[in-house]
Amino acid sequence: MFDLTLTFDNGPEPAVTPLVLDILRERGISTTFFVIGEKLGDPERRRMAARAHDEGHWVGNHTFTHTVPLGQQHDPQTAQHEIGRTQDAIGNLAHAQRWFRPFGGGGNLDDRLLKPSVVDYLTRNKHSCVLWNAIPRDWDDPDGWVERALAQCRSQPWSLMVLHDLPGGAMDHLEDFLDRAETAGARFRQDFPPDCVPIRSGEIVRPIESYVSSIEESARQ
Ligand SMILES: [Zn+2]
């Protein structure tokens, strides 16, 4: 038996997100979609985020462009450009805890995720920072990720798993994964393990130093 919280990052994508939503609805599983802000400029994709919200999923912020990890950006306006603009695009679909998930490129939990001005922004704007503890690399291995995902679930009492509602074929195996996870005793839940949420509603509640780069201190004017 294990607890499992699912999250779907980097969408919405017309070719994938509706199918993922169908599968989750059929099984009564509630999750979080961490969306890319600029994708919501497309009305069709915005409607997919709205559908997710209406069906009980949470909609989180996963940066506006998802290009350079925030901890590696020199621009002093990074937080507004990447987080603020996305939160505006999410608008009334936002959860009260204002979920934000950074990215490091390749799923690493290290100091590429954040930088001091981004931490300031998250605390001032009462965001919650949501990390993860299971990342089966579905983008790398679209046909083989299920085995790794199940092994990660079995290795700990509560997994917060990163999957991607992106084209590429990985989500063709979502139903198989859910079947096997259920057989293995998965209890699906929507909330996040506290250890994965170092900032909650603007308050730093877990150590974050290892996720924060010193890029601003080292920047030359
Ligand atoms: Zn991502």
Residues whose N, C-alpha, C, O or C-beta is under 5 A from the ligand:
A	BS01	ZN	D9 N10 F103
